């Protein structure tokens, strides 16, 4: 056995920076809600970049946060909180 374990393809190695995307109905404060959820599970400077996009008809909004995560538990907590939020319809 070596000191360095081989990583399985497709598995995340922490710490890492990933994009977490949330989609919901168009609302003025949707971006703020997403950033607030992500920030509640990470360090103050963990959000690297935020991008927003509106659907063609303007009915839906998506927010992607590029976020620096220290461990899998942070990622799972963010996704669970988003899943439980009534304004968030889907996450990627």
C-alpha positions as a Markdown table, in Angstrom:
| # | Residue | x | y | z |
|---|---|---|---|---|
| 1 | Unk | 0.0 | 0.0 | 0.0 |
| 2 | Unk | 1.3 | 3.5 | -0.9 |
| 3 | Unk | 0.9 | 6.7 | 1.1 |
| 4 | Unk | -1.0 | 8.2 | -1.8 |
| 5 | Unk | -4.3 | 6.5 | -2.5 |
| 6 | Unk | -5.5 | 6.5 | -6.1 |
| 7 | Unk | -8.7 | 8.5 | -6.7 |
| 8 | Unk | -11.6 | 6.9 | -8.4 |
| 9 | Unk | -12.6 | 8.6 | -11.6 |
| 10 | Unk | -15.6 | 11.0 | -11.2 |
| 11 | Unk | -15.1 | 11.3 | -7.4 |
| 12 | Unk | -14.5 | 14.7 | -5.9 |
| 13 | Unk | -11.3 | 15.3 | -3.9 |
| 14 | Unk | -11.7 | 17.8 | -1.1 |
| 15 | Unk | -11.0 | 20.6 | -0.7 |
| 16 | Unk | -12.3 | 21.7 | -4.1 |
| 17 | Unk | -14.2 | 24.4 | -5.9 |
| 18 | Unk | -17.5 | 23.3 | -7.5 |
| 19 | Unk | -20.5 | 25.0 | -9.1 |
| 20 | Unk | -23.8 | 24.5 | -7.2 |
| 21 | Unk | -26.8 | 25.5 | -9.3 |
| 22 | Unk | -30.3 | 26.2 | -8.0 |
| 23 | Unk | -33.4 | 26.9 | -10.1 |
| 24 | Unk | -36.7 | 28.4 | -9.0 |
| 25 | Unk | -39.6 | 30.7 | -10.0 |
| 26 | Unk | -38.6 | 34.2 | -10.7 |
| 27 | Unk | -38.4 | 36.3 | -7.5 |
| 28 | Unk | -36.5 | 39.4 | -6.7 |
| 29 | Unk | -34.6 | 37.9 | -3.8 |
| 30 | Unk | -33.9 | 34.4 | -5.3 |
| 31 | Unk | -30.2 | 35.1 | -5.7 |
| 32 | Unk | -29.9 | 36.4 | -2.2 |
| 33 | Unk | -31.6 | 33.3 | -0.8 |
| 34 | Unk | -29.2 | 31.0 | -2.7 |
| 35 | Unk | -26.1 | 32.9 | -1.5 |
| 36 | Unk | -27.5 | 32.9 | 2.0 |
| 37 | Unk | -28.0 | 29.1 | 2.0 |
| 38 | Unk | -24.5 | 28.4 | 0.6 |
| 39 | Unk | -22.9 | 30.9 | 3.1 |
| 40 | Unk | -24.6 | 29.2 | 6.0 |
| 41 | Unk | -22.6 | 26.0 | 5.4 |
| 42 | Unk | -19.2 | 27.5 | 4.4 |
| 43 | Unk | -16.6 | 29.9 | 5.4 |
| 44 | Unk | -17.2 | 33.6 | 4.8 |
| 45 | Unk | -15.0 | 33.8 | 1.7 |
| 46 | Unk | -16.0 | 30.4 | 0.2 |
| 47 | Unk | -18.2 | 31.8 | -2.5 |
| 48 | Unk | -15.8 | 32.5 | -5.4 |
| 49 | Unk | -18.3 | 33.6 | -8.1 |
| 50 | Unk | -22.1 | 33.9 | -8.6 |
| 51 | Unk | -23.8 | 33.9 | -11.9 |
| 52 | Unk | -27.5 | 34.3 | -12.6 |
| 53 | Unk | -29.7 | 33.5 | -15.6 |
| 54 | Unk | -33.4 | 34.0 | -16.4 |
| 55 | Unk | -35.4 | 31.6 | -18.5 |
| 56 | Unk | -36.5 | 32.7 | -22.0 |
| 57 | Unk | -40.0 | 33.6 | -20.8 |
| 58 | Unk | -38.8 | 35.2 | -17.6 |
| 59 | Unk | -40.7 | 32.8 | -15.4 |
| 60 | Unk | -37.7 | 31.0 | -13.9 |
| 61 | Unk | -34.3 | 32.0 | -12.5 |
| 62 | Unk | -31.1 | 30.0 | -12.0 |
| 63 | Unk | -28.3 | 30.9 | -9.7 |
| 64 | Unk | -24.9 | 29.2 | -9.9 |
| 65 | Unk | -22.4 | 29.6 | -7.0 |
| 66 | Unk | -18.8 | 28.6 | -7.5 |
| 67 | Unk | -17.9 | 27.7 | -4.0 |
| 68 | Unk | -14.8 | 26.4 | -2.3 |
| 69 | Unk | -15.8 | 23.4 | -0.1 |
| 70 | Unk | -13.6 | 21.8 | 2.5 |
| 71 | Unk | -15.4 | 18.5 | 2.8 |
| 72 | Unk | -18.3 | 16.3 | 1.4 |
| 73 | Unk | -20.4 | 17.1 | 4.5 |
| 74 | Unk | -20.6 | 20.8 | 3.5 |
| 75 | Unk | -21.7 | 19.9 | 0.0 |
| 76 | Unk | -24.4 | 17.5 | 1.2 |
| 77 | Unk | -25.7 | 20.0 | 3.8 |
| 78 | Unk | -26.0 | 22.7 | 1.1 |
| 79 | Unk | -27.9 | 20.4 | -1.2 |
| 80 | Unk | -30.2 | 19.2 | 1.6 |
| 81 | Unk | -31.0 | 22.7 | 2.7 |
| 82 | Unk | -31.8 | 23.7 | -1.0 |
| 83 | Unk | -33.9 | 20.6 | -1.4 |
| 84 | Unk | -35.9 | 21.5 | 1.7 |
| 85 | Unk | -36.5 | 25.1 | 0.6 |
| 86 | Unk | -39.9 | 25.7 | -0.9 |
| 87 | Unk | -38.7 | 28.3 | -3.5 |
| 88 | Unk | -36.1 | 26.0 | -5.0 |
| 89 | Unk | -37.5 | 23.7 | -7.6 |
| 90 | Unk | -34.3 | 22.0 | -8.7 |
| 91 | Unk | -30.6 | 21.8 | -8.0 |
| 92 | Unk | -27.6 | 20.6 | -10.0 |
